[in-house]
């Protein structure tokens, strides 16, 4: 009996020692895991810090840290990231899973509804912003805070499927986003360093906004699939509210003093009063924007209907290009084109922005003609890239022209009209693309838009030639021609003192 008890105690001691050894091994493994997690976390944090420092060096280069341009670039990148989150969340909520036939009606209705607020608010947004030149930081912050509140309302409407609230919220976000862009463009000359041109400064802003949006789109899609659209909208809400605080903390010299104009009536900007230089750039950008909206919806529904050569015979013809891959490639080409346009704008530096506008229109028209003649998957990708490139480069050149030629007292009004006109042009092009996609053929749409682009380009060249001849005639008639030409060009606005502008 005693031997049995001894064996039992020995077995118990061995079991206890084994459990203790296992416990110590578990503790060591836990410490090793914790150490590995800590090291991974520290490595990630170090990588993020390095990326942040590199980004800060890029945004604050060439004196941008002293004038406030660097902080404005970072704010605009955050603004673009927030808009990207909202876009992904709303697309996942409203538009996915709609049959092609029903999608045309839904998209057309959305385009028409999108057009209405710009047509109604365009005469008022710019003058209101001009009235608050002494508080531009707070105007920009107000557009960010307003979008944060709208995101909160839309997040609450996702669960019950309240489509009216979602549509109204989306339109409100779109209008406030355009108001932010108008304010940002109007203050650009106030933060321009001495050794950076307006085209280059606008290109920096565009480049960082495109990169931030491109990064946040897949992140937002992943968060939407994991947490849902409502959670992503709440994340966007927090982002916009924080960005509003950052906007208030921008440098004070962004706010311009309100100038009293004795006996002067309020000036309301229209395309008839901006001068020939600005008007020429606007009409060229309108033509490009109409074609951009047309191409997006025209190609999208042709691909969805399998009305393109590489999809017409099904997967047996070209198994590498199905509908999802084709749409992804077209979207990637457009995104790459926008980035290349921003890079090209920064590279052009001192080249005349008027020339850049006409070159972008000519390149777009030429590519459209070639695509209409030889239509295939590669030409479709090429025209998507070229159109996005031309739209980005042309818009940056237009912004520089307005910032240079238009006086500060009416600059926001001019940008308000320009943004509204370009938005209406894009919507009009989208509606044309929807209608012509019903033909299920590429020829009618591309041929029609080719003729239109060539006609606009020829008209602008003829108009410019007439202005040059008129200026030469005035110079030959007398010395007052130079002053007359300057007045005609800038329309009595105040030129900038920066020689690099």
C-alpha positions in Angstrom: 0.0 0.0 0.0 2.8 2.4 0.9 4.5 1.6 -2.4 1.3 2.5 -4.2 1.1 5.9 -2.4 4.8 6.5 -3.2 4.2 5.9 -6.9 1.1 8.1 -6.9 3.0 10.9 -5.2 5.9 10.5 -7.7 3.5 10.6 -10.6 1.8 13.7 -9.2 5.2 15.5 -8.8 6.1 14.6 -12.4 2.7 15.9 -13.6 3.2 19.1 -11.6 6.7 19.6 -12.9 5.4 19.0 -16.5 2.6 21.5 -16.0 5.0 24.0 -14.5 7.4 23.5 -17.4 4.5 23.9 -19.9 3.4 27.1 -18.1 6.9 28.5 -18.3 7.1 27.6 -21.9 3.7 29.2 -22.5 4.9 32.4 -20.7 8.1 32.5 -22.8 6.0 31.9 -26.0 3.6 34.7 -25.0 6.5 37.0 -24.3 8.1 36.1 -27.6 4.7 36.8 -29.4 4.3 40.0 -27.5 7.8 41.0 -28.4 7.2 40.2 -32.0 3.9 42.1 -32.1 5.6 45.0 -30.4 8.4 45.0 -32.9 6.0 44.7 -35.8 4.0 47.6 -34.4 7.1 49.7 -33.9 8.2 48.9 -37.5 4.8 49.9 -38.8 4.9 53.1 -36.8 8.4 53.8 -38.0 7.4 53.3 -41.6 4.4 55.6 -41.2 6.6 58.2 -39.6 9.1 58.0 -42.5 6.3 58.3 -45.1 4.9 61.2 -43.1 8.3 63.0 -43.0 8.9 62.3 -46.7 5.4 63.7 -47.5 6.0 66.7 -45.4 9.3 67.4 -47.2 7.5 67.2 -50.6 4.6 69.4 -49.6 6.8 72.0 -47.8 9.5 72.2 -50.5 10.6 75.5 -52.3 9.4 77.7 -49.5 5.9 76.2 -49.3 6.3 75.9 -45.5 6.8 79.6 -45.1 3.8 80.8 -47.1 1.3 78.2 -46.0 1.1 76.4 -49.3 2.3 73.1 -47.7 -0.4 73.1 -45.1 -3.0 73.9 -47.8 -1.8 71.0 -49.8 -2.1 68.6 -46.8 -5.6 70.0 -46.0 -6.7 69.5 -49.7 -5.3 65.9 -49.7 -7.3 65.2 -46.5 -10.4 66.8 -48.1 -10.0 64.5 -51.2 -9.6 61.4 -49.0 -12.8 62.3 -47.2 -14.7 62.7 -50.4 -13.3 59.4 -51.6 -14.6 57.6 -48.5 -18.1 59.2 -49.1 -18.1 58.2 -52.7 -17.2 54.6 -52.0 -19.8 54.3 -49.2 -22.6 55.8 -51.3 -21.7 53.7 -54.3 -21.9 50.6 -52.2 -25.2 51.6 -50.8 -27.1 53.0 -53.8 -25.7 51.9 -57.2 -24.2 48.4 -56.9 -26.3 45.4 -58.1 -28.6 47.5 -60.3 -29.5 45.8 -63.7 -28.1 47.6 -66.7 -31.5 48.6 -68.1 -32.6 50.1 -64.8 -29.1 51.6 -64.2 -29.5 54.0 -67.2 -32.6 55.5 -65.7 -31.1 55.8 -62.2 -27.9 57.4 -63.5 -29.7 59.8 -65.8 -31.9 60.9 -62.9 -28.9 61.3 -60.6 -27.1 63.4 -63.3 -30.2 65.7 -63.7 -30.5 66.1 -60.0 -26.8 66.8 -59.7 -27.2 69.6 -62.3 -29.9 71.4 -60.5 -28.1 72.7 -57.4 -25.2 74.0 -59.5 -27.5 75.8 -61.9 -29.3 77.4 -59.0 -26.4 78.1 -56.7 -23.7 79.2 -59.2 -24.8 82.9 -59.2 -24.7 83.0 -55.4 -21.7 80.9 -54.1 -19.0 83.0 -55.7 -20.3 86.4 -54.6 -20.9 85.1 -51.1 -17.3 83.9 -50.9 -16.1 87.2 -52.2 -18.0 89.0 -49.4 -16.1 86.9 -46.8 -12.6 87.5 -48.1 -11.6 88.4 -44.5 -12.7 85.0 -43.2 -11.7 82.5 -45.9 -10.3 80.1 -43.4 -13.7 79.9 -41.7 -15.5 79.5 -45.0 -13.3 76.5 -45.8 -13.7 75.1 -42.3 -17.5 75.6 -42.7 -17.6 73.5 -45.9 -15.7 70.7 -44.0 -17.9 70.9 -40.9 -21.0 70.9 -43.1 -19.9 67.7 -44.9 -19.2 66.1 -41.5 -22.8 66.7 -40.4 -24.2 65.5 -43.7 -22.1 62.3 -43.4 -23.7 61.8 -39.9 -27.2 62.2 -41.4 -26.4 59.8 -44.3 -25.0 57.2 -42.0 -28.3 57.2 -40.0 -30.2 56.9 -43.3 -28.3 53.8 -44.5 -30.0 51.3 -42.2 -33.6 52.1 -43.0 -32.7 52.7 -46.7 -33.8 56.3 -46.7 -32.9 57.1 -50.3 -34.2 60.8 -50.3 -31.9 61.6 -47.4 -29.0 59.8 -49.1 -29.6 61.8 -52.3 -30.0 65.1 -50.6 -26.9 64.4 -48.4 -24.9 63.4 -51.5 -25.8 66.6 -53.3 -25.0 68.7 -50.3 -21.6 67.0 -50.0 -21.0 67.6 -53.7 -21.9 71.3 -53.5 -19.8 71.9 -50.3 -16.9 70.1 -51.9 -17.1 72.4 -54.9 -17.4 75.4 -52.6 -14.2 74.2 -50.9 -12.4 73.9 -54.2 -13.5 77.5 -55.2 -12.2 78.9 -51.9 -8.9 76.9 -52.2 -8.4 78.1 -55.7 -9.1 81.7 -54.8 -6.5 81.8 -52.0 -3.8 80.1 -54.0 -2.0 83.4 -55.0 -1.9 84.4 -51.3 0.2 81.3 -50.4 2.3 81.2 -53.6 6.1 81.2 -52.8 8.3 83.4 -54.9 10.0 80.6 -56.9 6.9 78.5 -57.7 4.5 79.3 -60.6 0.7 79.2 -60.3 0.5 76.2 -62.6 3.1 74.3 -60.5 1.4 75.1 -57.2 -2.0 74.0 -58.6 -0.3 70.8 -59.9 1.1 70.0 -56.4 -2.3 70.3 -54.9 -3.8 68.2 -57.6 -1.1 65.5 -57.4 -1.5 65.0 -53.7 -5.3 65.0 -53.8 -5.3 62.4 -56.6 -2.8 60.2 -54.7 -4.8 60.5 -51.4 -8.0 59.7 -53.2 -6.4 56.7 -55.0 -5.1 55.3 -51.7 -8.4 55.8 -49.9 -10.7 54.3 -52.5 -9.4 50.7 -52.0 -9.2 51.3 -48.2 -12.7 52.6 -48.2 -13.9 49.6 -50.3 -12.3 47.2 -47.8 -13.8 49.0 -44.8 -17.2 49.1 -46.5 -17.1 45.3 -47.1 -16.0 44.7 -43.5 -17.9 47.3 -41.4 -20.6 48.5 -43.8 -21.4 51.8 -45.5 -22.7 53.5 -42.3 -19.5 52.9 -40.5 -17.4 54.3 -43.4 -19.7 57.4 -43.5 -19.0 57.9 -39.7 -15.3 57.6 -40.3 -15.6 60.3 -43.0 -17.6 62.4 -40.6 -14.8 62.3 -38.0 -12.2 63.1 -40.8 -14.2 66.1 -42.0 -14.6 67.5 -38.5 -10.9 67.2 -37.8 -10.0 68.7 -41.1 -12.3 71.6 -40.3 -10.2 72.3 -37.2 -7.0 72.2 -39.4 -8.6 74.7 -41.8 -9.2 77.2 -39.0 -5.5 76.9 -38.1 -4.3 77.9 -41.6 -2.1 81.0 -41.7 -3.9 84.3 -41.1 -2.6 86.0 -44.2 -4.9 83.8 -46.2 -7.7 86.1 -45.1 -7.7 89.3 -47.1 -9.1 92.6 -45.8 -12.5 93.6 -47.1 -12.0 96.5 -49.4 -14.7 99.2 -49.6 -15.6 100.3 -53.0 -17.3 103.7 -52.8 -20.2 104.0 -55.1 -19.4 100.8 -56.8 -22.2 98.3 -57.6 -21.7 94.7 -56.8 -19.9 93.0 -59.7 -21.4 89.7 -60.9 -19.1 87.6 -62.9 -20.4 85.9 -66.1 -18.5 84.4 -69.0 -19.1 87.6 -71.0 -17.1 89.7 -68.5 -14.0 87.6 -67.7 -12.0 88.8 -70.7 -11.0 86.9 -73.9 -8.1 85.0 -72.3 -10.1 83.5 -69.5 -13.1 82.9 -71.8 -10.9 81.0 -74.3 -9.6 78.7 -71.5 -13.1 78.2 -70.1 -14.6 77.1 -73.5 -11.7 74.8 -74.2 -12.2 73.1 -70.8 -15.9 72.9 -71.3 -15.3 71.0 -74.5 -12.9 68.6 -72.8 -15.3 68.2 -69.8 -18.3 67.4 -72.0 -16.2 64.7 -73.7 -15.0 63.4 -70.4 -18.6 62.9 -69.1 -19.7 61.4 -72.4 -16.8 58.9 -72.5 -17.3 57.7 -69.0 -20.9 56.7 -69.3 -20.7 55.8 -73.0 -17.9 53.2 -72.6 -19.3 52.0 -69.3 -22.7 51.0 -70.8 -21.2 49.7 -74.0 -19.0 47.4 -71.9 -22.0 46.4 -69.7 -24.0 45.6 -72.9 -21.1 43.7 -74.4 -21.4 46.1 -77.4 -17.6 46.3 -77.8 -15.6 44.2 -80.2 -13.5 42.3 -77.6 -16.7 41.3 -75.7 -19.2 40.8 -78.5 -18.3 37.2 -79.1 -18.1 36.3 -75.4 -15.1 34.9 -73.5 -14.1 32.7 -76.4 -12.9 35.7 -78.4 -10.6 37.2 -75.7 -10.8 35.5 -72.3 -8.3 38.0 -70.8 -10.8 40.9 -71.1 -14.2 40.2 -69.4 -16.6 42.9 -68.2 -15.1 43.5 -64.7 -11.5 43.4 -66.0 -12.4 45.9 -68.8 -14.0 48.3 -66.4 -11.1 48.0 -64.0 -8.6 48.7 -66.8 -10.6 51.7 -68.1 -10.8 53.1 -64.5 -7.0 52.5 -64.0 -6.2 54.2 -67.3 -8.3 57.2 -66.3 -6.6 57.4 -62.9 -3.2 57.2 -64.4 -4.1 59.9 -66.9 -5.1 62.2 -64.1 -1.8 61.6 -62.3 0.2 62.2 -65.5 -1.7 65.4 -66.1 -0.8 66.7 -62.6 2.9 65.7 -63.1 3.0 67.3 -66.5 1.5 70.5 -65.2 4.3 70.7 -62.5 6.9 69.9 -65.2 5.7 72.6 -67.6 6.5 75.3 -65.0 6.9 78.6 -67.0 5.1 77.5 -70.2 2.1 79.7 -71.1 -1.1 78.2 -69.6 -3.0 79.5 -72.6 -0.9 77.3 -74.9 -1.4 74.3 -72.6 -5.2 74.6 -72.8 -5.2 74.6 -76.6 -2.7 71.7 -76.7 -4.9 69.6 -74.4 -7.9 70.2 -76.6 -6.0 69.4 -79.8 -4.6 66.1 -78.3 -8.1 65.1 -77.1 -9.6 65.7 -80.5 -6.9 63.9 -82.4 -7.1 60.8 -80.1 -10.9 60.8 -80.5 -10.6 60.7 -84.3 -8.1 57.8 -84.1 -10.3 55.9 -81.7 -13.4 56.4 -83.9 -11.5 54.9 -86.8 -9.7 52.1 -85.0 -11.8 51.1 -82.1 -10.5 48.3 -79.8 -9.5 47.6 -76.3 -6.2 49.3 -76.5 -7.6 52.5 -78.2 -10.3 52.6 -75.6 -7.7 52.5 -72.9 -5.7 55.1 -74.7 -8.6 57.5 -75.1 -9.5 57.1 -71.4 -5.9 57.9 -70.4 -5.6 60.9 -72.8 -9.0 62.3 -71.8 -8.2 62.2 -68.1 -4.8 63.7 -68.8 -6.2 66.5 -70.8 -9.0 67.2 -68.3 -6.5 67.5 -65.4 -3.8 69.5 -67.2 -6.4 71.8 -68.9 -8.1 72.5 -65.6 -4.9 73.3 -63.8 -3.9 75.7 -66.6 -7.4 77.3 -66.4 -7.0 77.8 -62.7 -3.6 79.5 -63.2 -5.1 81.8 -65.8 -8.0 82.8 -63.6 -5.7 83.4 -60.6 -3.4 85.5 -62.7 -6.0 87.5 -64.7 -8.8 88.1 -62.3 -8.6 90.5 -59.4 -9.0 89.3 -55.9 -12.3 91.2 -55.3 -14.1 89.0 -57.8 -11.9 85.9 -58.0 -14.2 83.6 -56.0 -17.2 84.7 -58.1 -15.3 83.8 -61.3 -14.2 80.4 -59.9 -17.8 79.8 -58.8 -19.1 80.4 -62.3 -16.2 78.3 -63.8 -16.8 75.4 -61.5 -20.5 75.4 -62.1 -20.1 75.6 -65.9 -17.6 72.7 -65.9 -19.9 70.6 -63.7 -22.9 71.3 -66.0 -20.7 70.5 -69.0 -19.7 67.1 -67.5 -23.3 66.3 -66.7 -24.4 67.2 -70.2 -21.7 65.0 -71.6 -22.8 62.1 -69.4 -26.4 62.4 -70.6 -25.3 62.4 -74.2 -23.2 59.3 -73.5 -26.2 57.6 -71.9 -28.4 58.3 -74.9 -25.8 57.3 -77.6 -24.9 54.1 -75.7 -28.4 52.9 -76.7 -27.2 52.5 -80.2 -24.9 49.7 -79.0 -22.2 51.0 -81.4 -19.1 53.1 -80.8 -19.2 54.9 -84.2 -22.2 57.3 -83.7 -20.9 58.6 -80.4 -17.2 58.9 -81.1 -17.8 60.4 -84.6 -20.2 63.0 -83.2 -17.9 64.1 -80.4 -14.9 64.1 -82.8 -16.7 66.6 -85.0 -17.7 68.7 -82.0 -14.1 68.8 -80.5 -12.6 69.8 -83.9 -15.2 72.5 -84.4 -14.5 74.0 -81.0 -10.8 73.9 -81.5 -11.1 75.6 -84.9 -13.4 78.2 -83.5 -10.9 79.0 -80.7 -8.0 79.3 -83.1 -10.0 81.6 -85.4 -11.0 83.8 -82.4 -7.4 84.0 -81.2 -6.2 84.9 -84.6 -8.7 87.7 -84.9 -7.7 89.1 -81.5 -4.0 89.0 -82.5 -4.8 90.9 -85.7 -6.9 93.4 -83.9 -4.1 94.0 -81.4 -1.6 94.4 -84.2 -3.8 96.9 -85.9 -4.1 99.0 -82.7 -0.3 98.9 -82.3 0.1 100.2 -85.8 -2.4 102.9 -85.4 -0.9 104.4 -82.2 0.8 103.8 -78.9 -2.6 103.4 -77.1 -2.9 99.9 -78.4 -0.9 98.4 -75.6 -3.1 99.8 -73.0 -6.2 98.8 -74.9 -5.0 95.3 -75.2 -4.2 95.0 -71.5 -7.7 96.3 -70.6 -9.3 93.9 -73.0 -7.3 91.0 -71.6 -7.8 91.4 -67.9 -11.1 93.2 -68.0 -10.1 95.9 -65.5 -8.9 93.4 -62.9 -5.9 93.7 -60.7 -2.8 91.9 -61.9 -0.7 90.0 -59.4 2.7 91.4 -58.3 4.4 88.0 -58.3 6.5 87.8 -61.5 6.4 84.0 -61.6 2.6 83.9 -61.6 
